[in-house]
Amino acid sequence: MTRYDIAIIGSGPAGLEAALTAKNRNKSILMFGSKVISNKMQVIHHPITNYLGLKNVTGKEMADIFLDQITDAGIEIHEQKVTTVYAMG
């Protein structure tokens, strides 16, 4: 069984940021979520104007940008459902 430093559950903006930060700190990570990124972002069709660094993008465009960055970092999203979490010590 492979052991990881960090397991991340969820592929919304917070989960993706956590994955990038962990990767940049040379941690081994296992990420669970949807490869579609956040379903909530996919339905935002109006321009988002309050996200630092990205101005006037739709939720779909933002999700695509996030996915490109995650892919470039070599982070894989596993689409298995997490039902229970146990502390490993």
BELCOR-V484589 format. One record per helix or strand of 2 or more residues. SS is the DSSP state (H for helix, E for strand). FROM is the first residue (numbers start at 1). LEN is the number of residues. If there is no record, write none. Layout:
BEGIN
ss;from;len
SS;FROM;LEN
SS;FROM;LEN
END
This chain:
BEGIN
ss;from;len
E;6;4
H;13;12
E;29;4
H;39;4
H;59;14
E;77;2
END
